[in-house]
Amino acid sequence: MLVRRAWILSGVVFAIAAMMGWGVWYGYGKLPRLPGVPEAPVVGVPEGALEHLPVPAYAGPHPRVMERPPEYFPFPITIGEIGPVETLFAGPSTYPFYCGENEVTHRQPLVDNHRREGVPVFALDEMGQKTDEVIGYSRDCSHATQVNYFYRSTNDGDFYPLEKANGDIDQVTVNGEVTDFIVRLETGTINRFFYAIAVLKGEGESAGKPSASNWNRRLIYQLRGGVGVGRRQGDISKGDIVTRRADQLARGYAIVFSTANQTSNHYNIWLAEDTARRLKKQFAALYGEPLYTVGVGGSGGAIQQYLFAQNAPGLLDAAIPLYSYPDMVSQTIYVFDCEPLEYFFDVVDADNPRWRDASERTVIQGLAASRDVKSRFRSLKKAVALFDGRYRDGTEGATECTQGWRGLVPLVNNPNFVHFIKSYADEVAEKTHWTHWEDLRQFYGADQTGYANSAWDNEGVQYGLQALVSGEISVDTFLRLNATIGGWKPQQDIADEKLWFMNGSLFPVDFSMWSEQNMQLGSLDRPAQRSRASRAAIEGIYRSGHVFLGDVEIPIIDLRHYLDGDLDMHHSSASFSARERIRRARGHADNQLIWVSHKRYTPLDEALDTMDRWMQNIIEQPDRGVAANRPVDAGDQCFDSEGNVMAVGSNVWNGEWNHQPTGVCMQEYPIYSTSRQVAGAPITDDVFKCALQPVERAVAKGIYGPYTEQIAEHINDMQRIFPTGVCNYSQPDLARPEGDLIPGENPVRIAGHMIEPDYRQPTDQLADDVDEAEPQPVSVSLPAGQRTN
């Protein structure tokens, strides 16, 4: 009997162990990981491509005043030919460059060398299938231009190759005529990136000779987002342009798109503009000049619209940025604060029960947070907690830092990490510096180490300052926080990421989701060293047009869903950051409307219709300019989940950000701030390197509010934490080039008309600037020898 019981017990234990093992293995299989080695990875690069020589930061003219060279390529690219490989003005091609997939034609890139540079190209068998035989290599990923026709089926509303039609072709009405919903889709490559042109099939056209009879003479330039660090072409598919823009195609709009205008592939605005100019030339050579071109695209696609409008007015005549940010590089200012702050909450101050409620972290991070949103890392943390006690924190909820931004700092900043690294041979991957800074080294410059300069700086930043002043954190927390948080290590000292399953490891014995191994951390006894950026790099990125200065003339409808409650990275305050930059540069922002909607409703058609009326006014009365031609019923507004306009007018978005009584839309869709705004920076979020003032002067000015006396009692701690001083945000960015990068007297071309710029009492003061008064003594006793005058 005892033997039988023991056998049964051992069987149960074995079964339980087997089930647990299966559960762990199943869970491990479900974890995200880096993509594997593709069929055709990059195996080599041209000689000298990865030498990493020092280079000065860009010091030339701003793109707004820079002459573009004349086009030399004979557009149009005809069927079977390839477009230009080298750019017109954006600089020489960089390598390695990974070829994407043309999912429309399903063809391989063309062979351009036999020196093992780029990706292998394979021979095809008699059935057209790839074999294992390598016939050459493609360094520049060129594809011959091809044309395919797709129709929308009445059966399910999807698009299919025209040859598969069986009496199910849908119809639409364009220009007052009923026509079949058949789309001509042209794809090829320009500047090494895929391009696509989609237009309704016209009367009597052939693939090689398209007809514009079903085009409404309006062109949508589609732009897309993502975070990219270069080195890849991207993919293109029917869904990217035909399915995505089906509603607009049905109304007669023509659509153009290039993977060079998808920021998941790169953030080089010169390259994006260079390609956009050429794609528009290809379109015009086939169909004629459009009445106007309107940009449409979200996130990074919105950034491109703001920067095109600033750098190259006339490339886009109008803009509808979705889920906008002003630019990419100024996002890094506060995004790079996220992980050091999360590390403080999770590890350094883990004994403080306050931070276990994620919503409390907003007081320092500024960004939205909630205890009710389930963290997308909760399962991962539970698994890792078996090996690392730091992940047994019991935090309820999540923050925008973790939900929206986690993982992007390594991508942008770590030269040893990129999520698609397996697309390159090991030798190529190891020699490549995988950062945003490196991809734009022609603008940021590179120092003697060979690494590109970084523009990120937090010297003198007093994290949580406004939370201290308002009494939401104590002086002790304020001091400990700022002593702990240093900065990110220099590029040459950054180590590999510790991402467990994404690094291919079986067990998370050395996992880190904060990347603290690459931080400069400290304590109150030994405060951490802050990061000091290259001023030349910051100046270079200003001069090269990668920072949005606000000087834009074209009509803009900044449109977004309200996603702050979801802790989505596309926070609504970014629209107001852009607005304040425009107002600062021009004295007004009457050419920019802000529309925010419930996430269940998308008023894009309304935006296109409003923009069309606005553009028609400009075309008919160009002498009135842009702002004066805005339709009288067009204004800032917000929409509910059913598409009803809840409020419209010039005051609906008023609020704390501009020191006005809160408007109806702001009440419904409140905005949050950022860590730098909590530290005292303006809502523009564009101060890369703050002016510094001695701690004693900051104390004398009373910037610590009711806690000035307690801060003064800790003056020695403050001086150790901030040995070079603290930020004085009433002063401009120290690294911004002096003088006007964009002279305001030059007219801009919009829809073929020269429009005089509309400047009204330009002002340097921002919405949340306060005039700096003369410092006044404070009624506290400072240590001997450290009293202020």
C-alpha positions, 0 to 999 in steps of 0.5 A: 500500500505504501509503495502504491501511495508513493508511486501515485504521489510521485506520479502526481508530482511528475504531472505537476512538474510537467505541467509547470514546465510546459507552462513555462515553455509555452509562456517563453514561446509567447514572449516577444523576441528579435526577428531571426536571420532573414533569407537574404541578410546584408553580407557586406558593405563597400570599402570604407563605409564603416570607418567612423571618422571624426566629422564636424557638426553641420554649420551651413545655412538652414534648409529654408534659405538653402538653394536646392540643386536642379534636378538632373534625372529625366522623369518620368521613370518608365515601366521596367526602368529604375529610379535614381539611386543617389540623392539630389542634395541629401548626401551620399548613400550610407551602408549597410542598407537592408533591402525590404520587400515589395509585397505588390510585385513580390520581386527581388531587388536588382543585382548591382554588384558581384562583390558581396556588397548588400544582400544576395539575389537568388536565381529563379527556377522554371516556376519562378520560385527562388533557388539557393543559387546566388546570382549576385548582390544588391547593395542599393535595393533597386526595383524596376518600376511596375504597374498593377491594377486593383479593384474593390470588390462589392462582395467584401470591400477588399481590393483584389488584382483586376484579373480576378474580377468576376462581376463584382467591381464596385463603383464610385462617383468622381467629378460627377461621373460614375466609374469603376473603383479600379486603382492604378498602383505604380511601384518602384524605387527612388533614392533607394526607397520604395515609392507608390502612386495610386490613382483611379484608373482613367478613361482609355488609359494603359499601364504605361500611359495613365489618364487623369480623367478620374482624378479630382486634381488634388494630391495627398502625400501620405507620410508614416511614422515609427522610430527608425535609425536608418540602414533599411529600405522598409517594405511596401504593400497594397495595404500601405496605400490602396487599402489605407487611403481607400476612402480618399481614392473613392473621392478622386484623390491621388495618393503618393507614398515612399518608404523614405517618408516612413520614419520607422526607416530613418529620421533624416529630414533632408533625405525625406524631403529629397525623396518627396521632391522627386516622387512629386516630379514622377507624379507630375510627369505622369498626371500633371501638376496638382491643384494643391498637395496636402500632407496626411500622416501620423506621428513621425508622418506628422513630424515630417509635415511640420518640418517640410512646412518649415524647411521647404514651403511649397513641397506641401501646400497644406498639412493634416498632421495626425498624432503630431509632435513638433519634431523627433529630436526635441522628443528625446529631451524628456523621453530620455528622462523616462527610464532613469525616473522609472529606475528611481521609483522601482529600485532606488526608492522602492521602499516608498509605498507611494510609487507602487500606485503608478498614477503618483509618478505623474507628479515628477514625470509629468506624463500621464499615468494610471493605476487602472491601466494594466502594464504591458510588462506585467507578465514579463515582470512576474517571470523575471521576479523569480530571478530578480527581486527588483521586479517584485514591486507590486506596482499597480497600473502603468505610466506613459513612460513604460506603456509608450516609450519603454524600449525606444531609448536603447533604439535611439541611443545605444550604438550596440543595439537595434531590433533588426540586427539579425538582418546583417551579417555579424561582422557588419552588425558589430562594426555599425553604430546603431543610433539615431545620432549616427544615422544623422552624423552629417548634422550631429558630427562625430568626435575623435572616438568615431561615435556621433555626438549626442544632443541630449543634455540634463545638466542643471535639470531639477527633476520634480521642481514644480512638484516640490513647490506645490508640496507634492513631494518633500525636500528629502525626496527632491534631493534624493531624486536629483542626486540619484539621476545622473545621465546616460553614459557617453556613446563609447562607454555604452554596453549591450542591452540586457533584454533576456529573450530578445538577446536569445537567452533562456533565463533572465539572470541578467535582465534589465528593462531600465538599461541602468548599466548605461546610466550614470547613477549616484546617491546623496553622498555621491551625486551622479554626474549629469550628461553634457551634450555637444553644443556643436551637435545641438547647433548642427541639428538646429541649423539643418532644419531637424528642430521645429522652430515654428516658422510655418505659413501653410494651413495646418489642421492638427488632428488626433484621437485623445489617447492620454487616458490609454497612456499612449505615447501620442499625448495631446500636449504635443499639439500645443507644444507645436502651437506655442512654437508657432506663436513664438516665431510668428506672433500668432498661430492662426494658420494652425487648427487643433482638432481632438476626437474621441478614439472611436471617431476619426474626422479625417474627411471633415478635415480634408473638406475644411482644408479644401475650402481653405485652399480654394480661398487661397487659390482664389485670393492669394493676396489675402494670405493664409490666415485671412483665407481660413473659412469663417466656420473653421476653428479649434474644436473637439468631437465626441465618440459619435462625431458630434462637435462638442465645442468650436472656437478660439478659446476651447483649448484654453487652460493652465498651459496658456494661463486662461480659464479652462475651455470646453475641449480642454475640460473634456480632453485635458492635457498633461506635461513632461518631466522637463516642464515639471522641472520648470521648462516651457510647454514648447519642450525645446530647451536642449541645453538650459542656461545655468545659474548658481544654486544660491541665486536660485534660492535668492530668487525664491524659485523653491516657493514655500520650501526655499528655507529648507532648500537653503538649509541643504545648500551643501547638498544642492551644490554637490548635486548641481556643481555647475548650477541649476537651470534658468528656464527664463533664458533661451536654449544656450545651444540655439544658434544666434540670429534668425535662422529663417529670415521672415521677409521672404514670401512662400509658394503655396499652391503655385502662388507666392504668399507674403508671410504673416508676422504679427508682433513676433515675441520671444515670450512663451505662454508659461514664461514669467518675466525674470525679476531682480533677485531678492534676498530670502529670509533664511540663514545660509551657511557662512560664506555662502550668503547671497547679496 
